[in-house]
Amino acid sequence: AETTYFKSDINEAHYHSVTFKNLEEDTLYAYRVGDGVNWTEYYHFRTASSKEKPFSFIYFGDAQNEVKTHWSRVFREAFRDAPRAAFTLHAGDLVDEHDMDAQWGEWHQGPDWVNGTIPVIATPGNHEYQSGSDAKRIWRTKADENINIDIISYKNDTPSTFEAVVQDSNGQKGVIKITDSGEIVAVDEGIETITGFSEIDLVNKFIFGGKAPLYDRLRNKTEIKTISSHWRPQFSFPIQEVPDNRLKETVYYLDYQGVRFISLDSNIETEKQVAWLRKTLEDNPNRWTIMTFHHPMYSPASSRDNKEMRQQWKPLLDEFKVDLVLSGHDHAYSRTGLVDSKDIKNIPTGYQQAYDPKIGTVHVVSVSGPKMYKITKGNYAKKLGENTQLYQIIDIKENELRFRAYDATGELYDEFLIQKQTGKPNLLVEK
């Protein structure tokens, strides 16, 4: 076992990780955690088979905002539909503020005991990265002006609320109290003076997000991004040889019952990952290949085209005919397939479609949390969705992959099959 001391914005803790050895394949085990006196309940987990064997997993796009109140129900509905899922896969932006212990706590509270029974596969989103001092913020005033705010102190007020003392560039101080999910519960006159908003304007509103009155966000972003200090202590992803130590446990692969799953980090050092990806695809003995990275290769939003990443990674996806790519970031749903649209945006020069039947790769962007963006250039996609929280269940059996997307109430939203063909590219079957 390994123990990591960790100090967050609200407390101190020790994270423990254990590597089990000499386990039998495809076997159910029970375990519990304790200090010799105090013990948890027992949890079950099943080891993977070394052979190809049918299985299912659940894929989630960005959770990010209002995780406890709105995302948790999506996760639980998904697990009701797929109670024998082998694991869950999360395509980044698990939380909104990478350094807020309470938000990570809510993210784990949503799945609750499920995370103790099946593994989590996750790739980091931009909200898992730090690119500046967290104490230096930007707020929006009632006059719609952006002002600089410094957090002077930050402490627990109650078990579920926090008190922050802030100061503007004129030296005016104020006190604001927020819940662990970012809802404002109290402000003093200083906050009213700084922002121009009244107490009525702010209380019961959220502090984060573009529609929030204050629209709190980070100031003085730097070019050097670092992964959230919470990421590595709380997850135990494969530690492999990667081209940059900053990519450890964000760039990795794992094999599961005939499928190679690959996580790339679309936030930093994308060009450095090309050689690693080539080797990982060349040495792949599995029938299926599924990749996940946060920023989509094809974006349904006109201002969010990830051209550089696409130029670097797409040639390898085409060469090795990757089967499925799972992404997030755009807070909408889009899925590639043959379409009739002309003048398609956000695709590579020389391509008429985002989906090429001679290659067979299907790209999916999804969102599981309540934060939504408008689709502006999604005509490359076979299926689109706005303002809809979704989860996806993916079943793999021999030469067929079945993909189903559901809304938060369990209603089927999208479905397709990918079928392997001997000596030919994959066949995409619309349902």
DOGUTI-849087 format. One record per residue (C-alpha): residue number from 1; residue in one letter; x, y, z. Coordinates in nm, 4 decimals, padded with zeros to 6 digits, always signed. Example, Ala and Ser with C-alpha at 12.3 -4.5 7.8 and 13.67 -1.06 7.14 Angstrom:
// residues 2
<1, "A", <+01.2300, -00.4500, +00.7800>>
<2, "S", <+01.3670, -00.1060, +00.7140>>
This chain:
// residues 431
<1, "A", <+00.0000, +00.0000, +00.0000>>
<2, "E", <+00.1049, +00.3584, -00.0636>>
<3, "T", <-00.0099, +00.6594, +00.1358>>
<4, "T", <-00.0062, +01.0175, +00.0076>>
<5, "Y", <-00.0468, +01.3152, +00.2390>>
<6, "F", <-00.2714, +01.5787, +00.0851>>
<7, "K", <-00.3697, +01.9298, +00.1881>>
<8, "S", <-00.6659, +02.0849, +00.0095>>
<9, "D", <-00.8389, +02.4202, +00.0303>>
<10, "I", <-01.0488, +02.3025, +00.3263>>
<11, "N", <-00.8746, +02.0145, +00.5037>>
<12, "E", <-00.5883, +01.7686, +00.5295>>
<13, "A", <-00.6140, +01.4020, +00.4376>>
<14, "H", <-00.4241, +01.0865, +00.3530>>
<15, "Y", <-00.4946, +00.9054, +00.0275>>
<16, "H", <-00.4224, +00.5325, +00.0226>>
<17, "S", <-00.3700, +00.3113, -00.2816>>
<18, "V", <-00.3221, -00.0642, -00.2929>>
<19, "T", <-00.1954, -00.2910, -00.5694>>
<20, "F", <-00.3435, -00.6411, -00.5489>>
<21, "K", <-00.1171, -00.9191, -00.6730>>
<22, "N", <-00.1709, -01.2795, -00.7817>>
<23, "L", <-00.5429, -01.2393, -00.8426>>
<24, "E", <-00.7247, -01.4938, -01.0566>>
<25, "E", <-00.8796, -01.3700, -01.3788>>
<26, "D", <-01.2559, -01.3349, -01.4173>>
<27, "T", <-01.3055, -01.3861, -01.0442>>
<28, "L", <-01.5238, -01.2061, -00.7913>>
<29, "Y", <-01.3396, -01.0707, -00.4868>>
<30, "A", <-01.4565, -00.8947, -00.1712>>
<31, "Y", <-01.2630, -00.6309, +00.0206>>
<32, "R", <-01.3044, -00.3689, +00.2873>>
<33, "V", <-01.0927, -00.0826, +00.4163>>
<34, "G", <-00.9993, -00.0110, +00.7756>>
<35, "D", <-00.7345, +00.0846, +01.0278>>
<36, "G", <-00.7478, -00.2392, +01.2249>>
<37, "V", <-01.0302, -00.1205, +01.4484>>
<38, "N", <-01.2726, +00.0687, +01.2278>>
<39, "W", <-01.3864, -00.0911, +00.9026>>
<40, "T", <-01.6029, -00.0079, +00.6048>>
<41, "E", <-01.8657, -00.2374, +00.4641>>
<42, "Y", <-01.7524, -00.5042, +00.2149>>
<43, "Y", <-01.7270, -00.4226, -00.1552>>
<44, "H", <-01.7212, -00.6649, -00.4477>>
<45, "F", <-01.5182, -00.6342, -00.7665>>
<46, "R", <-01.4562, -00.8736, -01.0545>>
<47, "T", <-01.1226, -00.9101, -01.2293>>
<48, "A", <-01.1060, -00.9021, -01.6074>>
<49, "S", <-01.0722, -01.2068, -01.8276>>
<50, "S", <-00.7499, -01.2427, -02.0253>>
<51, "K", <-00.9596, -01.3541, -02.3227>>
<52, "E", <-01.2122, -01.1714, -02.5355>>
<53, "K", <-01.5429, -01.1732, -02.3555>>
<54, "P", <-01.8585, -00.9593, -02.3977>>
<55, "F", <-01.8888, -00.6622, -02.1634>>
<56, "S", <-02.0518, -00.3212, -02.1248>>
<57, "F", <-01.9312, +00.0131, -01.9951>>
<58, "I", <-02.0859, +00.3561, -01.9340>>
<59, "Y", <-01.9510, +00.6746, -02.0923>>
<60, "F", <-02.0127, +01.0233, -01.9537>>
<61, "G", <-01.9339, +01.3639, -02.1011>>
<62, "D", <-01.8688, +01.6667, -01.8788>>
<63, "A", <-02.0286, +01.6536, -01.5333>>
<64, "Q", <-01.8609, +01.9762, -01.4171>>
<65, "N", <-02.1398, +02.1911, -01.2663>>
<66, "E", <-02.4026, +02.1250, -00.9992>>
<67, "V", <-02.2680, +01.7745, -00.9681>>
<68, "K", <-02.4514, +01.6856, -00.6473>>
<69, "T", <-02.7888, +01.8247, -00.7500>>
<70, "H", <-02.8092, +01.7441, -01.1205>>
<71, "W", <-02.5301, +01.5096, -01.2344>>
<72, "S", <-02.5797, +01.2491, -00.9619>>
<73, "R", <-02.9222, +01.1514, -01.0960>>
<74, "V", <-02.7759, +01.0945, -01.4432>>
<75, "F", <-02.5116, +00.8616, -01.3043>>
<76, "R", <-02.7635, +00.6669, -01.0999>>
<77, "E", <-03.0066, +00.6313, -01.3895>>
<78, "A", <-02.7180, +00.5012, -01.6004>>
<79, "F", <-02.6257, +00.2432, -01.3388>>
<80, "R", <-02.9892, +00.1325, -01.3170>>
<81, "D", <-02.9741, +00.0637, -01.6909>>
<82, "A", <-02.6342, -00.1070, -01.6817>>
<83, "P", <-02.5861, -00.2549, -01.3333>>
<84, "R", <-02.3286, -00.5030, -01.4643>>
<85, "A", <-02.1139, -00.2409, -01.6375>>
<86, "A", <-01.7461, -00.3277, -01.6178>>
<87, "F", <-01.6421, +00.0344, -01.5516>>
<88, "T", <-01.7315, +00.3970, -01.6165>>
<89, "L", <-01.5451, +00.6234, -01.8594>>
<90, "H", <-01.5380, +01.0007, -01.8092>>
<91, "A", <-01.4270, +01.2308, -02.0917>>
<92, "G", <-01.2981, +01.5184, -01.8774>>
<93, "D", <-01.4276, +01.8190, -01.6824>>
<94, "L", <-01.5394, +01.6070, -01.3924>>
<95, "V", <-01.5545, +01.9249, -01.1820>>
<96, "D", <-01.5642, +02.2987, -01.2484>>
<97, "E", <-01.2927, +02.4218, -01.0100>>
<98, "H", <-00.9963, +02.1854, -01.0142>>
<99, "D", <-00.8750, +02.2822, -00.6659>>
<100, "M", <-01.2029, +02.2758, -00.4715>>
<101, "D", <-01.2065, +01.9741, -00.2438>>
<102, "A", <-01.5827, +02.0023, -00.1972>>
<103, "Q", <-01.6478, +01.9685, -00.5704>>
<104, "W", <-01.4359, +01.6538, -00.5907>>
<105, "G", <-01.6235, +01.5249, -00.2873>>
<106, "E", <-01.9540, +01.5788, -00.4653>>
<107, "W", <-01.8220, +01.4047, -00.7758>>
<108, "H", <-01.7480, +01.0927, -00.5693>>
<109, "Q", <-02.0719, +01.1280, -00.3748>>
<110, "G", <-02.2770, +01.1010, -00.6946>>
<111, "P", <-02.1673, +00.7437, -00.7755>>
<112, "D", <-02.1257, +00.6714, -00.4023>>
<113, "W", <-02.0530, +00.3015, -00.3449>>
<114, "V", <-02.0409, +00.2236, -00.7188>>
<115, "N", <-01.6911, +00.3712, -00.7456>>
<116, "G", <-01.5837, +00.1146, -00.4887>>
<117, "T", <-01.7027, -00.1779, -00.7005>>
<118, "I", <-01.6113, -00.0909, -01.0603>>
<119, "P", <-01.3130, +00.1064, -01.1920>>
<120, "V", <-01.3132, +00.4627, -01.3190>>
<121, "I", <-01.1386, +00.5497, -01.6451>>
<122, "A", <-01.0989, +00.9247, -01.6888>>
<123, "T", <-00.9178, +01.1662, -01.9141>>
<124, "P", <-00.8575, +01.5226, -01.7920>>
<125, "G", <-01.0469, +01.8238, -01.9203>>
<126, "N", <-00.9449, +02.1865, -01.9156>>
<127, "H", <-01.1211, +02.2290, -01.5811>>
<128, "E", <-00.8868, +01.9707, -01.4281>>
<129, "Y", <-00.5935, +02.1988, -01.5095>>
<130, "Q", <-00.4524, +02.4962, -01.3237>>
<131, "S", <-00.3110, +02.7826, -01.5297>>
<132, "G", <-00.2658, +03.0621, -01.2773>>
<133, "S", <-00.3070, +03.1648, -00.9142>>
<134, "D", <-00.6423, +03.0484, -00.7775>>
<135, "A", <-00.6558, +03.3494, -00.5447>>
<136, "K", <-00.6617, +03.5952, -00.8346>>
<137, "R", <-01.0078, +03.6107, -00.9892>>
<138, "I", <-01.2218, +03.8111, -01.2292>>
<139, "W", <-01.5775, +03.9087, -01.1398>>
<140, "R", <-01.8495, +04.0735, -01.3450>>
<141, "T", <-02.0245, +04.3769, -01.1937>>
<142, "K", <-02.3875, +04.4780, -01.2317>>
<143, "A", <-02.2661, +04.7407, -01.4812>>
<144, "D", <-02.1302, +04.4488, -01.6897>>
<145, "E", <-01.7680, +04.5436, -01.6232>>
<146, "N", <-01.4952, +04.2906, -01.5468>>
<147, "I", <-01.2995, +04.3689, -01.2297>>
<148, "N", <-01.0000, +04.2067, -01.0605>>
<149, "I", <-01.0691, +04.0359, -00.7286>>
<150, "D", <-00.8157, +03.8906, -00.4833>>
<151, "I", <-00.9206, +03.6250, -00.2324>>
<152, "I", <-00.7644, +03.7322, +00.0984>>
<153, "S", <-00.8834, +03.4366, +00.3072>>
<154, "Y", <-01.0996, +03.1286, +00.2615>>
<155, "K", <-01.2331, +02.9027, +00.5382>>
<156, "N", <-01.5150, +02.6705, +00.6391>>
<157, "D", <-01.8139, +02.8568, +00.7790>>
<158, "T", <-02.0279, +02.5460, +00.8351>>
<159, "P", <-01.9717, +02.1842, +00.7246>>
<160, "S", <-02.1295, +02.2680, +00.3878>>
<161, "T", <-02.0517, +02.6386, +00.3360>>
<162, "F", <-01.7382, +02.8460, +00.2962>>
<163, "E", <-01.6571, +03.2057, +00.3765>>
<164, "A", <-01.4257, +03.4084, +00.1536>>
<165, "V", <-01.2882, +03.7540, +00.2253>>
<166, "V", <-01.2147, +03.9311, -00.1026>>
<167, "Q", <-01.0687, +04.2637, -00.2065>>
<168, "D", <-01.0918, +04.4697, -00.5252>>
<169, "S", <-00.8176, +04.6833, -00.6838>>
<170, "N", <-00.9317, +04.9878, -00.4822>>
<171, "G", <-00.8803, +04.8090, -00.1514>>
<172, "Q", <-01.2516, +04.7610, -00.0847>>
<173, "K", <-01.3085, +04.4372, +00.1063>>
<174, "G", <-01.6147, +04.2178, +00.1236>>
<175, "V", <-01.7296, +03.8833, +00.2616>>
<176, "I", <-01.9173, +03.6220, +00.0603>>
<177, "K", <-02.0457, +03.2838, +00.1757>>
<178, "I", <-02.1046, +03.0018, -00.0709>>
<179, "T", <-02.2070, +02.6366, -00.0520>>
<180, "D", <-01.9742, +02.3582, -00.1557>>
<181, "S", <-02.1500, +02.3501, -00.4945>>
<182, "G", <-02.0982, +02.7239, -00.5556>>
<183, "E", <-02.4369, +02.8653, -00.4504>>
<184, "I", <-02.4173, +03.2057, -00.2806>>
<185, "V", <-02.5889, +03.2049, +00.0601>>
<186, "A", <-02.4831, +03.5427, +00.2020>>
<187, "V", <-02.2969, +03.8633, +00.1123>>
<188, "D", <-02.2101, +04.1712, +00.3152>>
<189, "E", <-02.2286, +04.5384, +00.2212>>
<190, "G", <-01.8701, +04.5239, +00.0989>>
<191, "I", <-01.9665, +04.2789, -00.1754>>
<192, "E", <-02.2566, +04.5039, -00.2721>>
<193, "T", <-02.0186, +04.8016, -00.2929>>
<194, "I", <-01.7630, +04.6105, -00.5007>>
<195, "T", <-02.0069, +04.4602, -00.7499>>
<196, "G", <-02.3094, +04.6881, -00.7577>>
<197, "F", <-02.5306, +04.3835, -00.7052>>
<198, "S", <-02.7684, +04.3791, -00.4097>>
<199, "E", <-02.8026, +04.0896, -00.1694>>
<200, "I", <-03.1270, +03.9949, -00.3461>>
<201, "D", <-02.9427, +03.9860, -00.6800>>
<202, "L", <-02.6825, +03.7406, -00.5527>>
<203, "V", <-02.8221, +03.5137, -00.2806>>
<204, "N", <-02.9381, +03.1727, -00.4070>>
<205, "K", <-02.7492, +03.2315, -00.7343>>
<206, "F", <-02.4386, +03.0383, -00.8371>>
<207, "I", <-02.1006, +03.2090, -00.8442>>
<208, "F", <-01.9619, +03.0082, -01.1388>>
<209, "G", <-02.0733, +02.9953, -01.5005>>
<210, "G", <-02.1416, +03.2523, -01.7715>>
<211, "K", <-02.5039, +03.3028, -01.6632>>
<212, "A", <-02.4093, +03.3645, -01.2991>>
<213, "P", <-02.4281, +03.7321, -01.1944>>
<214, "L", <-02.0663, +03.7479, -01.0765>>
<215, "Y", <-01.9322, +03.5012, -01.3364>>
<216, "D", <-01.6308, +03.4145, -01.1185>>
<217, "R", <-01.3273, +03.2931, -01.3143>>
<218, "L", <-00.9502, +03.2677, -01.3026>>
<219, "R", <-00.7258, +03.5676, -01.3727>>
<220, "N", <-00.3702, +03.5843, -01.5054>>
<221, "K", <-00.3650, +03.2516, -01.6847>>
<222, "T", <-00.0146, +03.1284, -01.7591>>
<223, "E", <+00.1176, +02.9164, -02.0427>>
<224, "I", <+00.2367, +02.6509, -01.7977>>
<225, "K", <-00.0601, +02.4359, -01.7079>>
<226, "T", <-00.0497, +02.1816, -01.4275>>
<227, "I", <-00.2946, +01.9038, -01.3560>>
<228, "S", <-00.5121, +01.9425, -01.0478>>
<229, "S", <-00.3337, +01.8420, -00.7285>>
<230, "H", <-00.6370, +01.6196, -00.6607>>
<231, "W", <-00.5941, +01.4114, -00.9796>>
<232, "R", <-00.3129, +01.1696, -00.8980>>
<233, "P", <-00.3827, +01.1137, -00.5253>>
<234, "Q", <-00.7448, +01.0078, -00.5826>>
<235, "F", <-00.7039, +00.8079, -00.9051>>
<236, "S", <-00.4684, +00.5182, -00.9746>>
<237, "F", <-00.4352, +00.5119, -01.3514>>
<238, "P", <-00.1594, +00.3145, -01.5262>>
<239, "I", <+00.1809, +00.4805, -01.4888>>
<240, "Q", <+00.3552, +00.4207, -01.8200>>
<241, "E", <+00.6492, +00.5594, -02.0158>>
<242, "V", <+00.5207, +00.8876, -02.1566>>
<243, "P", <+00.7076, +01.1638, -02.3438>>
<244, "D", <+00.6722, +01.4148, -02.0581>>
<245, "N", <+00.6349, +01.3551, -01.6850>>
<246, "R", <+00.3461, +01.6034, -01.6822>>
<247, "L", <+00.1498, +01.3459, -01.8849>>
<248, "K", <+00.1744, +01.0630, -01.6314>>
<249, "E", <-00.1684, +00.9231, -01.5410>>
<250, "T", <-00.3331, +01.1446, -01.8024>>
<251, "V", <-00.1837, +00.9662, -02.1050>>
<252, "Y", <-00.2135, +00.5900, -02.0717>>
<253, "Y", <-00.3708, +00.2784, -02.2174>>
<254, "L", <-00.5256, -00.0356, -02.0768>>
<255, "D", <-00.6534, -00.3560, -02.2338>>
<256, "Y", <-00.9836, -00.5103, -02.1340>>
<257, "Q", <-01.1273, -00.8296, -02.2830>>
<258, "G", <-01.0402, -00.7601, -02.6456>>
<259, "V", <-01.0421, -00.3786, -02.6387>>
<260, "R", <-00.7557, -00.1333, -02.6066>>
<261, "F", <-00.8655, +00.1866, -02.4321>>
<262, "I", <-00.6387, +00.4872, -02.4861>>
<263, "S", <-00.6474, +00.8177, -02.2987>>
<264, "L", <-00.4747, +01.1187, -02.4539>>
<265, "D", <-00.4348, +01.4578, -02.2880>>
<266, "S", <-00.5756, +01.7248, -02.5195>>
<267, "N", <-00.4807, +02.0059, -02.2794>>
<268, "I", <-00.1010, +02.0046, -02.3046>>
<269, "E", <+00.1875, +01.8757, -02.5178>>
<270, "T", <-00.0359, +01.7340, -02.7901>>
<271, "E", <+00.2473, +01.7042, -03.0429>>
<272, "K", <+00.4668, +01.5137, -02.7977>>
<273, "Q", <+00.1977, +01.2473, -02.7705>>
<274, "V", <+00.2070, +01.1561, -03.1413>>
<275, "A", <+00.5028, +00.9144, -03.1247>>
<276, "W", <+00.3648, +00.7541, -02.8083>>
<277, "L", <+00.0269, +00.7077, -02.9749>>
<278, "R", <+00.1829, +00.5502, -03.2841>>
<279, "K", <+00.3657, +00.2910, -03.0752>>
<280, "T", <+00.0552, +00.2222, -02.8659>>
<281, "L", <-00.1499, +00.1603, -03.1807>>
<282, "E", <+00.1225, -00.0424, -03.3540>>
<283, "D", <+00.1628, -00.2755, -03.0559>>
<284, "N", <-00.2104, -00.3254, -03.0095>>
<285, "P", <-00.3119, -00.6956, -03.0152>>
<286, "N", <-00.6816, -00.6266, -02.9533>>
<287, "R", <-00.9737, -00.6508, -03.1930>>
<288, "W", <-01.1168, -00.3121, -03.0890>>
<289, "T", <-00.9618, +00.0290, -03.0185>>
<290, "I", <-01.1456, +00.3035, -02.8291>>
<291, "M", <-00.9881, +00.6402, -02.7541>>
<292, "T", <-01.0896, +00.9194, -02.5207>>
<293, "F", <-00.9677, +01.2779, -02.4982>>
<294, "H", <-01.1509, +01.5850, -02.3757>>
<295, "H", <-01.1437, +01.8328, -02.6648>>
<296, "P", <-01.3317, +01.6869, -02.9623>>
<297, "M", <-01.1710, +01.6345, -03.2987>>
<298, "Y", <-01.4948, +01.7638, -03.4530>>
<299, "S", <-01.6653, +02.0425, -03.2617>>
<300, "P", <-02.0283, +02.1509, -03.3064>>
<301, "A", <-01.9383, +02.5059, -03.1969>>
<302, "S", <-01.7875, +02.7485, -03.4474>>
<303, "S", <-01.5488, +02.9098, -03.2000>>
<304, "R", <-01.4187, +02.5816, -03.0553>>
<305, "D", <-01.2523, +02.4125, -03.3524>>
<306, "N", <-00.9459, +02.2121, -03.2396>>
<307, "K", <-00.7605, +02.2279, -03.5693>>
<308, "E", <-00.4042, +02.1811, -03.4423>>
<309, "M", <-00.4886, +01.8723, -03.2397>>
<310, "R", <-00.6814, +01.7262, -03.5337>>
<311, "Q", <-00.3869, +01.7769, -03.7692>>
<312, "Q", <-00.1541, +01.6036, -03.5242>>
<313, "W", <-00.3680, +01.3058, -03.4219>>
<314, "K", <-00.6144, +01.2335, -03.7018>>
<315, "P", <-00.3591, +01.0806, -03.9444>>
<316, "L", <-00.2840, +00.8094, -03.6883>>
<317, "L", <-00.6508, +00.7465, -03.6149>>
<318, "D", <-00.7047, +00.7028, -03.9889>>
<319, "E", <-00.3967, +00.4866, -04.0448>>
<320, "F", <-00.4863, +00.2419, -03.7686>>
<321, "K", <-00.8635, +00.2715, -03.8194>>
<322, "V", <-00.9496, +00.3489, -03.4588>>
<323, "D", <-01.3061, +00.2332, -03.3973>>
<324, "L", <-01.4544, +00.4899, -03.1594>>
<325, "V", <-01.3507, +00.8255, -03.0080>>
<326, "L", <-01.5277, +00.9583, -02.6967>>
<327, "S", <-01.4967, +01.3273, -02.6039>>
<328, "G", <-01.6635, +01.6110, -02.4129>>
<329, "H", <-01.5926, +01.9844, -02.3712>>
<330, "D", <-01.8671, +02.1286, -02.5943>>
<331, "H", <-02.1623, +02.0728, -02.3567>>
<332, "A", <-02.3790, +01.9334, -02.6341>>
<333, "Y", <-02.4224, +01.6014, -02.8153>>
<334, "S", <-02.2860, +01.5213, -03.1586>>
<335, "R", <-02.2102, +01.1938, -03.3316>>
<336, "T", <-02.0559, +01.1445, -03.6734>>
<337, "G", <-02.2064, +00.9438, -03.9573>>
<338, "L", <-02.2832, +00.9888, -04.3257>>
<339, "V", <-02.4720, +01.3150, -04.3825>>
<340, "D", <-02.6037, +01.5089, -04.6837>>
<341, "S", <-02.4872, +01.8513, -04.5674>>
<342, "K", <-02.2667, +02.0697, -04.7850>>
<343, "D", <-02.0109, +02.3320, -04.6832>>
<344, "I", <-01.9412, +02.1410, -04.3629>>
<345, "K", <-01.7381, +02.3318, -04.1036>>
<346, "N", <-01.4742, +02.2140, -03.8550>>
<347, "I", <-01.3402, +01.9289, -04.0706>>
<348, "P", <-00.9934, +01.8919, -04.2286>>
<349, "T", <-00.9147, +02.0517, -04.5630>>
<350, "G", <-00.9927, +01.8132, -04.8473>>
<351, "Y", <-01.2528, +01.6150, -04.6537>>
<352, "Q", <-01.6204, +01.6212, -04.7471>>
<353, "Q", <-01.7389, +01.4394, -04.4349>>
<354, "A", <-01.6350, +01.4027, -04.0733>>
<355, "Y", <-01.7224, +01.0332, -04.1066>>
<356, "D", <-01.5306, +00.8416, -04.3728>>
<357, "P", <-01.6718, +00.4931, -04.4482>>
<358, "K", <-01.3302, +00.3937, -04.5858>>
<359, "I", <-01.1898, +00.4470, -04.2363>>
<360, "G", <-01.4907, +00.3733, -04.0145>>
<361, "T", <-01.4037, +00.5822, -03.7075>>
<362, "V", <-01.7044, +00.7232, -03.5188>>
<363, "H", <-01.6572, +01.0378, -03.3069>>
<364, "V", <-01.8947, +01.1202, -03.0208>>
<365, "V", <-01.9198, +01.4345, -02.8073>>
<366, "S", <-02.1492, +01.4212, -02.5053>>
<367, "V", <-02.2439, +01.6021, -02.1849>>
<368, "S", <-02.3807, +01.4589, -01.8607>>
<369, "G", <-02.4019, +01.7709, -01.6420>>
<370, "P", <-02.6480, +02.0631, -01.6650>>
<371, "K", <-02.4173, +02.3207, -01.8284>>
<372, "M", <-02.5130, +02.3530, -02.1963>>
<373, "Y", <-02.3791, +02.5307, -02.5066>>
<374, "K", <-02.5552, +02.6176, -02.8291>>
<375, "I", <-02.4719, +02.4213, -03.1445>>
<376, "T", <-02.3654, +02.6616, -03.4197>>
<377, "K", <-02.1872, +02.4453, -03.6764>>
<378, "G", <-02.2940, +02.0870, -03.6311>>
<379, "N", <-02.3880, +01.9930, -03.9862>>
<380, "Y", <-02.1010, +01.7429, -03.9973>>
<381, "A", <-02.2882, +01.5230, -03.7470>>
<382, "K", <-02.5469, +01.2522, -03.8044>>
<383, "K", <-02.7051, +01.3141, -03.4642>>
<384, "L", <-02.7064, +01.6364, -03.2625>>
<385, "G", <-02.8490, +01.7377, -02.9277>>
<386, "E", <-02.8779, +02.0580, -02.7252>>
<387, "N", <-02.9850, +02.1193, -02.3658>>
<388, "T", <-02.9968, +01.7485, -02.2844>>
<389, "Q", <-02.8087, +01.5632, -02.0110>>
<390, "L", <-02.7025, +01.2238, -02.1411>>
<391, "Y", <-02.5294, +00.8987, -02.0552>>
<392, "Q", <-02.4126, +00.6304, -02.2946>>
<393, "I", <-02.4038, +00.2516, -02.2609>>
<394, "I", <-02.1631, +00.0685, -02.4889>>
<395, "D", <-02.1826, -00.3094, -02.5349>>
<396, "I", <-01.9044, -00.5036, -02.7073>>
<397, "K", <-01.9411, -00.8625, -02.8222>>
<398, "E", <-01.7048, -01.0236, -03.0717>>
<399, "N", <-01.7391, -00.8288, -03.4004>>
<400, "E", <-02.0145, -00.5902, -03.2933>>
<401, "L", <-02.0190, -00.2741, -03.0830>>
<402, "R", <-02.3591, -00.1403, -02.9775>>
<403, "F", <-02.3820, +00.2252, -02.8713>>
<404, "R", <-02.6889, +00.3699, -02.6978>>
<405, "A", <-02.7294, +00.7241, -02.5652>>
<406, "Y", <-03.0034, +00.7979, -02.3108>>
<407, "D", <-03.1325, +01.1171, -02.1548>>
<408, "A", <-03.1489, +01.1713, -01.7789>>
<409, "T", <-03.4886, +01.0003, -01.7544>>
<410, "G", <-03.3738, +00.6863, -01.9360>>
<411, "E", <-03.5313, +00.7640, -02.2747>>
<412, "L", <-03.3333, +00.6389, -02.5754>>
<413, "Y", <-03.1735, +00.9331, -02.7587>>
<414, "D", <-02.9371, +00.7803, -03.0150>>
<415, "E", <-02.8333, +00.4303, -03.1188>>
<416, "F", <-02.5966, +00.2765, -03.3703>>
<417, "L", <-02.3907, -00.0356, -03.4300>>
<418, "I", <-02.0309, -00.0709, -03.5451>>
<419, "Q", <-01.9688, -00.4052, -03.7117>>
<420, "K", <-01.6285, -00.5519, -03.7963>>
<421, "Q", <-01.5921, -00.6862, -04.1513>>
<422, "T", <-01.3158, -00.9205, -04.2622>>
<423, "G", <-01.0726, -00.7349, -04.4856>>
<424, "K", <-01.2947, -00.4257, -04.4941>>
<425, "P", <-01.3470, -00.1108, -04.2866>>
<426, "N", <-01.6081, -00.1125, -04.0128>>
<427, "L", <-01.9740, -00.0944, -04.1113>>
<428, "L", <-02.1762, +00.1757, -03.9353>>
<429, "V", <-02.5391, +00.0698, -03.8900>>
<430, "E", <-02.7888, +00.3413, -03.7965>>
<431, "K", <-03.0739, +00.2306, -03.5692>>
